[in-house]
Amino acid sequence: MAGTKITIQVQSSGTLIGDQTIMMNERIIKLHKIPTNTSIFLRFGSSKTQVTIISAQHAEGIRMGEALANRLGLHHNSHLGFQYKSASHTLTIGPLIGVMMSRVYTASSDRPFGTTTTFCKELIDACRAYGAFVFFFTTSDIPASHQHLEGWTYSGRWFKSVFPVPDVIYNRLTTRKLENKPSVQHFMKEVKSRFGTAIFNEKYLNKTDVFDALRHNSVLVKYLPESHLFKNFAMLKSMCAKYPVVFLKPITGSLGKGIIRITRTSNQSYVCHLTSMTGTNKQTFPTLTAFFSTISSKLKHTKYQIQQGLQLIEIGGRPVDFRALVQRGSGGEWHVTSVVGRIAGNNHFVSNLARGGTLSKVREALEKSNLSSSMQRTVSAHLKKAALDIANGIEQQIKGHFGELGVDLAVDSHGKVWLLEVNSKPSKNDGTPLSEGTIRPSVKQTIQYARFLSGF
């Protein structure tokens, strides 16, 4: 019965009749027609245990002993969804959600996941609100047997425990190196096939794959600036002849790192800007050949995407673009959760927060920009439509399971919406202040989608 939530009460060993006995509220037992005083199965994640249900008139939710709770990784006062299926004599509680993290800071007891700890705590609060259980694990917590996982959860403090393989895994690995480890790839393949675990955001996207795939969709072509995997000088020469501004972007880059902007001047020289953490490095070359000679060694070691430059709207001479967060929710369909404006920092031509960019509400960004007022009224709706179109295009054209996408969009001086890139691991620590217990819509959507995937 989808949407049903119950509280788990853990009692000291010896207060119940055996470790395989569970007490349940009499009213709940009758409502869901759960048999008592006979053996049934209790399922939590990949764990399936034989238990006996005892009716208790004044019991709150489900009561179980410490030994059983410890085997499942549950703690007192957990709030879970539940359902009983008479055909299989199985009481299922959950969903059990595992979040795969890049690393844990064991020396920091109150912030084990660094700047993303706030997001992790928010996920825990959302599970309590909507009925689910979440834990966090790293690639080093994956055992060779794949029968269980060690991970971190929170109940008044952060602590480590052992859990069954979860119903759903949310991949928050922040490096391709970790994600591509053979042990990680084998683990994801194994738990999907053995336990039916659903894994979303299971891989990184690269810029070339995204643009090449979306180009096959006639609905999406209008959003795509001309873009190719960079191959040789002839391609550079052709693109620079066609467009006054051209970008070279690392195909697996993030946070604006390594982007090169090439601008053709009126006297046919070329001004190149390269992003750095402190700002932008500028260099002028008399010819395109001179520029290519200077960066050719860099191009040998890193694959780049060459892309048409766009005349973006600006605020005070600083470029503005937009990040749309598109997520699947309780029905499994894509929804636009949020759209924010991102204004490039001083001495930067990219808007990433890591490069000094600042966030703005869409309406405020448009009103402050150099876009005409008549165009401003329609652009906001166009941004949302483009983000949804692109998310659906990713689903249709690119192999993999994605539950959320950060879609970076631009608006040019004519009010036209363009795609800049798609990120399958959108950042969760944008610095937005949150009061205690606040659950952002994006976190709510994550838990609701996990419930959907697991059948709750």
Phi and psi in degrees as a GROMACS rama.xvg file:
@    title "Ramachandran Plot"
@    xaxis  label "Phi"
@    yaxis  label "Psi"
@TYPE xy
-60.7518  144.578  ALA-2
89.5036  -6.67267  GLY-3
-80.9859  134.113  THR-4
-124.638  144.439  LYS-5
-142.139  152.48  ILE-6
-98.056  137.104  THR-7
-96.7416  121.58  ILE-8
-106.125  124.032  GLN-9
-103.548  126.039  VAL-10
-114.988  154.925  GLN-11
-60.2992  146.273  SER-12
-57.0338  140.282  SER-13
99.7381  -17.5884  GLY-14
-85.93  -13.6915  THR-15
-116.815  164.907  LEU-16
-83.4244  90.4831  ILE-17
81.5164  161.098  GLY-18
-79.7154  -10.9059  ASP-19
-104.054  18.6357  GLN-20
-109.454  139.865  THR-21
-127.779  134.526  ILE-22
-98.5497  137.409  MET-23
-132.526  152.713  MET-24
-60.2479  132.14  ASN-25
-57.6478  -40.6297  GLU-26
-63.8987  -41.0745  ARG-27
-66.0397  -41.0587  ILE-28
-59.5795  -45.7651  ILE-29
-66.7086  -42.5605  LYS-30
-61.7582  -38.675  LEU-31
-103.17  5.83242  HIS-32
54.5817  50.5806  LYS-33
-91.9206  125.691  ILE-34
-70.049  144.218  PRO-35
-113.742  161.794  THR-36
55.836  29.0568  ASN-37
-145.971  158.355  THR-38
-77.3196  127.69  SER-39
-132.38  176.911  ILE-40
-99.8296  139.551  PHE-41
-109.709  120.205  LEU-42
-113.602  131.908  ARG-43
-142.68  109.997  PHE-44
60.589  -133.296  GLY-45
-83.016  -6.55783  SER-46
-81.6134  134.48  SER-47
-134.752  112.245  LYS-48
-124.4  140.533  THR-49
-78.5034  129.709  GLN-50
-138.381  164.763  VAL-51
-117.409  130.947  THR-52
-93.3327  130.752  ILE-53
-116.648  131.039  ILE-54
-78.3921  134.732  SER-55
-136.576  119.896  ALA-56
-60.065  -39.1595  GLN-57
-104.423  8.02918  HIS-58
-67.3727  142.646  ALA-59
-100.92  109.823  GLU-60
70.1201  -125.926  GLY-61
-117.973  132.406  ILE-62
-111.977  132.255  ARG-63
-139.908  160.272  MET-64
-78.739  163.523  GLY-65
-59.6313  -41.186  GLU-66
-60.9515  -45.9473  ALA-67
-66.3991  -44.063  LEU-68
-60.1218  -41.8849  ALA-69
-64.997  -38.7927  ASN-70
-63.2449  -30.7793  ARG-71
-90.961  -13.2973  LEU-72
83.0728  11.3465  GLY-73
-83.2499  151.104  LEU-74
-124.915  165.227  HIS-75
-57.244  139.994  HIS-76
69.5554  26.1367  ASN-77
-71.292  146.989  SER-78
-114.334  115.691  HIS-79
-127.129  155.107  LEU-80
-76.0557  157.046  GLY-81
-150.525  157.503  PHE-82
-156.281  147.63  GLN-83
-118.138  130.069  TYR-84
-114.984  111.556  LYS-85
-67.6183  -31.0034  SER-86
-61.6969  -35.687  ALA-87
-106.947  3.14736  SER-88
52.6082  45.4813  HIS-89
-124.85  125.077  THR-90
-97.3083  115.003  LEU-91
-106.881  129.537  THR-92
-117.335  149.954  ILE-93
151.589  -151.711  GLY-94
-74.5115  154.839  PRO-95
-94.8493  120.339  LEU-96
-114.029  127.27  ILE-97
-109.761  129.328  GLY-98
-105.874  117.533  VAL-99
-86.1296  113.44  MET-100
-107.808  158.655  MET-101
-74.1139  -39.7008  SER-102
-160.241  162.499  ARG-103
-125.848  141.401  VAL-104
-99.8896  89.3034  TYR-105
-64.5404  -22.3066  THR-106
-75.6984  -14.5535  ALA-107
-109.119  98.3813  SER-108
-67.8605  -29.2693  SER-109
-97.6809  -12.8427  ASP-110
-135.602  65.4027  ARG-111
-67.2318  -18.2704  PRO-112
-116.653  29.0215  PHE-113
58.3711  -133.661  GLY-114
-70.2352  -15.1546  THR-115
-93.6444  4.02158  THR-116
-60.2361  -38.6782  THR-117
-59.8123  -41.8343  THR-118
-64.0183  -41.9925  PHE-119
-62.0651  -44.1251  CYS-120
-63.2  -35.6306  LYS-121
-65.1144  -38.7549  GLU-122
-62.1374  -40.2517  LEU-123
-63.4802  -43.7258  ILE-124
-62.8253  -38.3423  ASP-125
-66.7391  -35.8242  ALA-126
-64.3437  -40.7731  CYS-127
-63.7623  -36.6705  ARG-128
-73.3586  -36.4565  ALA-129
-112.748  -6.51744  TYR-130
91.0604  85.2416  GLY-131
-170.897  171.997  ALA-132
-134.908  128.887  PHE-133
-123.469  140.79  VAL-134
-135.157  166.536  PHE-135
-125.915  132.296  PHE-136
-139.207  158.771  PHE-137
-110.96  171.776  THR-138
-63.8234  -25.2247  THR-139
-77.5775  -10.7715  SER-140
-89.1719  0.17485  ASP-141
-84.7485  115.517  ILE-142
-81.4548  159.711  PRO-143
-64.9484  -30.2051  ALA-144
-77.2037  -23.8273  SER-145
60.4548  24.9592  HIS-146
-88.5051  -23.9137  GLN-147
-156.493  176.271  HIS-148
-139.438  143.09  LEU-149
-90.185  144.216  GLU-150
-164.883  176.323  GLY-151
-109.026  139.22  TRP-152
-140.789  -178.531  THR-153
-133.89  130.193  TYR-154
-150.409  83.0644  SER-155
81.8274  -25.9576  GLY-156
-156.933  163.877  ARG-157
-83.58  133.689  TRP-158
-149.322  161.316  PHE-159
-102.162  143.774  LYS-160
-148.671  178.827  SER-161
-109.965  136.12  VAL-162
-129.32  154.588  PHE-163
-64.453  165.911  PRO-164
-62.6091  130.971  VAL-165
-73.8323  163.107  PRO-166
-68.3338  -36.2147  ASP-167
-136.389  136.728  VAL-168
-117.345  128.673  ILE-169
-105.191  111.72  TYR-170
-83.1175  109.209  ASN-171
-114.596  25.2926  ARG-172
-62.5148  135.048  LEU-173
-105.506  7.11808  THR-174
-135.67  142.484  THR-175
-65.8922  -31.1676  ARG-176
-59.8685  -45.7142  LYS-177
-66.3813  -44.7185  LEU-178
-63.4997  -33.1723  GLU-179
-89.3608  1.29818  ASN-180
-58.3508  134.342  LYS-181
-52.6259  -38.302  PRO-182
-65.0142  -36.6293  SER-183
-71.7023  -44.6517  VAL-184
-61.7955  -41.2175  GLN-185
-65.2047  -42.1624  HIS-186
-59.3899  -48.2286  PHE-187
-63.5458  -40.9765  MET-188
-65.4916  -40.9682  LYS-189
-67.7991  -46.1519  GLU-190
-71.3177  -29.1437  VAL-191
-65.857  -43.6588  LYS-192
-78.381  -37.8085  SER-193
-82.4134  -39.6521  ARG-194
-117.388  -2.50373  PHE-195
70.8643  22.1744  GLY-196
-63.9031  131.878  THR-197
-89.9062  131.236  ALA-198
-121.644  122.71  ILE-199
-118.293  156.7  PHE-200
58.0774  46.2473  ASN-201
-75.4896  -9.10598  GLU-202
-155.16  159.09  LYS-203
-73.374  154.582  TYR-204
-105.765  148.366  LEU-205
-115.666  156.401  ASN-206
-60.7356  -40.3003  LYS-207
-64.5739  -46.3551  THR-208
-59.3522  -42.2457  ASP-209
-63.975  -51.7138  VAL-210
-68.2832  -38.7308  PHE-211
-64.9268  -38.7614  ASP-212
-71.4939  -45.5862  ALA-213
-69.7851  -22.071  LEU-214
-63.9588  -20.835  ARG-215
-81.286  -6.91814  HIS-216
-102.099  115.98  ASN-217
-63.0509  -27.2507  SER-218
-70.2471  -29.1715  VAL-219
-95.8699  -14.231  LEU-220
-56.2468  -35.116  VAL-221
-64.4596  -19.9025  LYS-222
-90.9594  -7.95931  TYR-223
-98.9623  115.557  LEU-224
-66.1265  154.658  PRO-225
-60.1297  130.953  GLU-226
-153.373  135.587  SER-227
-143.904  154.939  HIS-228
-67.2374  124.432  LEU-229
-68.6033  132.098  PHE-230
-121.4  -43.058  LYS-231
-160.714  177.088  ASN-232
-62.4731  -35.6764  PHE-233
-60.2192  -39.1258  ALA-234
-67.0338  -41.9987  MET-235
-60.6613  -45.2686  LEU-236
-62.6556  -42.6248  LYS-237
-64.2531  -45.7788  SER-238
-67.4906  -39.3479  MET-239
-71.4648  -25.199  CYS-240
-74.6504  -31.0218  ALA-241
-83.2878  -34.3948  LYS-242
-128.421  140.239  TYR-243
-68.8366  -24.8607  PRO-244
-129.313  133.896  VAL-245
-133.727  144.029  VAL-246
-113.517  143.378  PHE-247
-113.526  121.607  LEU-248
-125.67  130.055  LYS-249
-56.8864  131.286  PRO-250
-69.3233  -21.6032  ILE-251
-112.8  18.9285  THR-252
-77.3771  164.543  GLY-253
-150.745  165.045  SER-254
60.2572  21.5683  LEU-255
76.277  9.04028  GLY-256
-71.0007  132.794  LYS-257
78.5296  8.17639  GLY-258
-75.1574  136.729  ILE-259
-117.649  127.891  ILE-260
-107.335  127.665  ARG-261
-115.208  120.439  ILE-262
-118.208  125.561  THR-263
-84.3737  126.228  ARG-264
-90.7545  173.085  THR-265
-66.3236  -25.6511  SER-266
-96.9771  17.0944  ASN-267
69.1432  18.0682  GLN-268
-90.0519  176.125  SER-269
-131.105  126.137  TYR-270
-101.071  124.571  VAL-271
-116.527  132.979  CYS-272
-116.889  132.31  HIS-273
-121.588  128.9  LEU-274
-68.7757  143.997  THR-275
-142.785  167.709  SER-276
-67.2886  -24.5469  MET-277
-93.9782  -9.97926  THR-278
157.458  -135.507  GLY-279
-131.147  129.587  THR-280
-90.3414  130.762  ASN-281
-115.916  138.016  LYS-282
-147.657  140.188  GLN-283
-109.979  137.711  THR-284
-123.394  137.586  PHE-285
-68.096  -28.0602  PRO-286
-140.52  162.06  THR-287
-67.3501  -31.2097  LEU-288
-62.8298  -40.7856  THR-289
-64.6457  -41.4997  ALA-290
-62.4689  -47.5676  PHE-291
-62.2964  -38.0275  PHE-292
-62.9191  -37.0765  SER-293
-69.9545  -38.3723  THR-294
-101.673  0.268247  ILE-295
-58.2466  -35.6427  SER-296
-66.0374  -36.9437  SER-297
-64.9474  -38.9556  LYS-298
-70.0822  -21.8118  LEU-299
-73.2403  -28.4909  LYS-300
-99.5785  -16.3829  HIS-301
-133.038  133.978  THR-302
-81.1272  134.651  LYS-303
-119.96  153.08  TYR-304
-103.598  131.243  GLN-305
-100.772  131.081  ILE-306
-139.261  142.564  GLN-307
-56.5447  130.759  GLN-308
-77.2425  148.046  GLY-309
-119.854  148.297  LEU-310
-89.325  86.8215  GLN-311
-73.4958  154.731  LEU-312
-64.1273  155.072  ILE-313
-134.025  158.636  GLU-314
-125.878  111.63  ILE-315
59.1819  35.4972  GLY-316
82.8089  0.482485  GLY-317
-102.927  127.719  ARG-318
-61.5868  148.301  PRO-319
-123.308  133.643  VAL-320
-133.887  -173.896  ASP-321
-137.062  137.738  PHE-322
-110.001  116.936  ARG-323
-101.75  129.236  ALA-324
-97.5878  115.889  LEU-325
-113.213  126.563  VAL-326
-133.874  155.288  GLN-327
-87.9317  146.081  ARG-328
-121.572  -146.658  GLY-329
-65.7301  -19.6689  SER-330
-105.042  1.32856  GLY-331
84.4167  -1.237  GLY-332
-94.8305  156.107  GLU-333
-72.4758  138.839  TRP-334
-138.522  147.926  HIS-335
-84.7438  112.045  VAL-336
-79.8911  -40.4989  THR-337
-160.23  155.095  SER-338
-135.047  130.072  VAL-339
-128.403  149.872  VAL-340
-84.7309  147.397  GLY-341
-129.406  120.458  ARG-342
-105.072  125.697  ILE-343
-60.9903  146.961  ALA-344
-75.7479  170.684  GLY-345
-61.3233  139.189  ASN-346
64.1984  26.3986  ASN-347
-131.664  148.891  HIS-348
-112.643  2.04741  PHE-349
-114.128  153.408  VAL-350
-100.653  2.54576  SER-351
-54.2794  140.733  ASN-352
-61.2974  -32.2959  LEU-353
-65.7666  -17.4137  ALA-354
-106.662  21.2274  ARG-355
91.3203  8.56811  GLY-356
-71.1866  160.162  GLY-357
-127.153  151.462  THR-358
-90.6157  153.244  LEU-359
-151.26  149.895  SER-360
-64.3536  147.011  LYS-361
-56.9876  -47.9725  VAL-362
-60.024  -42.9579  ARG-363
-66.3573  -40.8138  GLU-364
-62.6758  -43.0336  ALA-365
-66.7072  -41.0489  LEU-366
-65.8627  -33.897  GLU-367
-84.1412  -12.8173  LYS-368
-79.2376  176.767  SER-369
-89.3949  17.0584  ASN-370
-82.2652  140.211  LEU-371
-63.1611  150.8  SER-372
-62.8818  -34.1584  SER-373
-65.2381  -35.0639  SER-374
-75.4792  -32.3166  MET-375
-57.6528  -34.8208  GLN-376
-66.2899  -28.1282  ARG-377
-101.57  -18.8244  THR-378
-64.0874  -40.2689  VAL-379
-58.1694  -45.6977  SER-380
-65.7832  -37.1777  ALA-381
-65.391  -35.3185  HIS-382
-63.0103  -45.4556  LEU-383
-65.2903  -42.1309  LYS-384
-64.5543  -42.3088  LYS-385
-62.065  -43.4969  ALA-386
-61.0692  -43.363  ALA-387
-66.5443  -44.2097  LEU-388
-56.8103  -44.8181  ASP-389
-69.3339  -41.1137  ILE-390
-60.9647  -43.5455  ALA-391
-65.4056  -34.8015  ASN-392
-66.2491  -40.8708  GLY-393
-59.8257  -45.2563  ILE-394
-59.5147  -41.1826  GLU-395
-77.3853  -34.8132  GLN-396
-102.957  -20.249  GLN-397
-119.77  128.972  ILE-398
-69.45  134.293  LYS-399
137.072  160.661  GLY-400
-108.882  115.077  HIS-401
-119.982  133.716  PHE-402
-108.049  -15.6145  GLY-403
-153.801  148.486  GLU-404
-140.654  136.818  LEU-405
-94.0076  112.151  GLY-406
-104.215  112.838  VAL-407
-91.6048  121.563  ASP-408
-122.139  153.206  LEU-409
-126.04  156.004  ALA-410
-124.208  125.72  VAL-411
-88.5275  178.113  ASP-412
-65.9656  -11.928  SER-413
-98.1921  3.65779  HIS-414
85.1683  8.44461  GLY-415
-82.5746  138.394  LYS-416
-92.8156  133.908  VAL-417
-127.834  151.728  TRP-418
-88.2941  130.937  LEU-419
-97.0653  -51.9231  LEU-420
-168.044  168.181  GLU-421
-124.706  131.703  VAL-422
-116.788  121.462  ASN-423
-87.4749  -0.0683473  SER-424
-131.422  61.1074  LYS-425
-59.0912  143.324  PRO-426
-61.6822  147.071  SER-427
-115.218  6.8015  LYS-428
-129.99  71.2417  ASN-429
-85.9057  3.63466  ASP-430
85.5977  3.9874  GLY-431
-65.3892  123.942  THR-432
-69.592  137.63  PRO-433
-127.752  136.577  LEU-434
-80.0228  157.677  SER-435
-56.2546  130.282  GLU-436
86.3546  -5.60132  GLY-437
-69.623  136.085  THR-438
-121.069  113.831  ILE-439
-69.7151  151.608  ARG-440
-53.6934  -34.3596  PRO-441
-65.8375  -36.1332  SER-442
-73.5945  -41.3994  VAL-443
-56.169  -45.0751  LYS-444
-61.3394  -39.6571  GLN-445
-59.6205  -46.8407  THR-446
-69.5664  -40.3332  ILE-447
-63.288  -36.8536  GLN-448
-69.6469  -38.6899  TYR-449
-62.2413  -40.1613  ALA-450
-62.4721  -42.156  ARG-451
-60.6411  -46.3473  PHE-452
-60.9216  -34.2606  LEU-453
-92.778  -1.0848  SER-454
87.0915  13.2533  GLY-455
